[in-house]
Amino acid sequence: MSEQRDNEASVIYEANPQHTATVQEIRERLMKMCGGHMHRFVRVQTIDGHVYEGMILHVDQHILYLQCTIQDPRSYNSRFNAILPLVLFELLVITLLL
């Protein structure tokens, strides 16, 4: 029965091999670049236009972990640290802050 369902399943999306190779190349380049700037303060802009500032804590093959200080808008002077996991291939700009 399971084999019958597998034969009947239709693919709804399949990445173009060239696109896949490009994404893998970009991801590898970003991972090396971010790894060389560990514990440095950066500004990161995503492809969706979100901008974050913080310190690079860790990077792996898929995720950049950025430590940010966030202001809670619901209370006066309530700041806390958060670690944002950002997907490498969604990053548009990374700027080193001095």
C-alpha positions in Angstrom: 0.0 0.0 0.0 2.8 2.4 0.9 4.6 1.7 -2.5 1.3 2.5 -4.3 1.1 5.9 -2.6 4.8 6.6 -3.4 4.1 5.9 -7.1 1.1 8.2 -7.1 2.8 11.1 -5.3 3.5 14.0 -7.5 6.3 16.5 -6.9 5.0 20.0 -6.4 8.4 21.7 -6.2 11.9 20.8 -7.3 14.8 23.2 -7.1 16.7 24.0 -10.2 20.2 22.3 -9.9 21.9 25.6 -10.8 20.0 27.4 -8.1 20.8 24.7 -5.5 24.5 24.9 -6.4 24.4 28.7 -6.0 22.7 28.6 -2.6 25.2 26.0 -1.4 28.1 28.2 -2.6 26.7 31.3 -0.9 26.0 29.4 2.3 29.6 28.1 2.4 31.1 31.5 1.8 28.9 33.2 4.5 29.7 30.5 7.0 33.5 31.0 6.5 33.2 34.8 6.5 31.0 34.9 9.7 33.3 32.3 11.4 36.2 34.7 10.8 34.3 37.5 12.6 33.1 35.6 15.7 32.3 37.9 18.7 32.3 41.0 16.6 29.4 43.5 16.4 27.6 43.5 13.1 24.4 44.9 11.5 22.6 42.3 9.5 19.9 42.9 6.9 17.7 40.1 5.6 16.2 39.7 2.2 12.9 40.6 3.8 14.2 44.0 4.9 14.6 43.2 8.6 17.7 44.8 10.2 19.3 43.5 13.4 22.4 44.6 15.3 24.3 42.4 17.6 27.4 40.1 18.2 28.0 37.0 16.2 28.0 34.2 18.7 28.1 31.1 16.5 27.6 30.0 12.9 27.0 26.6 11.5 26.2 25.3 8.0 22.7 26.8 8.1 22.3 29.4 10.9 24.0 32.6 12.1 23.4 33.1 15.8 23.3 36.8 16.6 23.2 38.1 20.3 21.1 41.2 20.4 20.0 43.6 23.2 16.3 44.1 22.8 14.2 46.9 24.3 10.8 45.7 25.5 8.3 48.4 24.3 5.8 47.5 27.0 8.0 48.6 29.9 10.4 51.5 30.7 14.1 50.6 30.4 13.5 46.9 30.2 16.3 45.5 28.1 17.2 41.9 27.7 19.6 39.8 25.6 18.2 37.6 22.9 19.9 35.2 20.6 18.4 35.3 17.1 19.0 32.4 14.7 19.2 33.8 11.2 19.2 31.5 8.2 22.4 32.1 6.2 20.9 32.1 2.7 18.3 34.8 3.8 21.0 37.3 4.7 21.4 40.2 2.3 24.0 42.5 4.0 26.3 42.0 6.9 28.1 45.2 8.1 30.9 45.2 10.6 30.3 47.8 13.4 33.3 49.5 14.9 
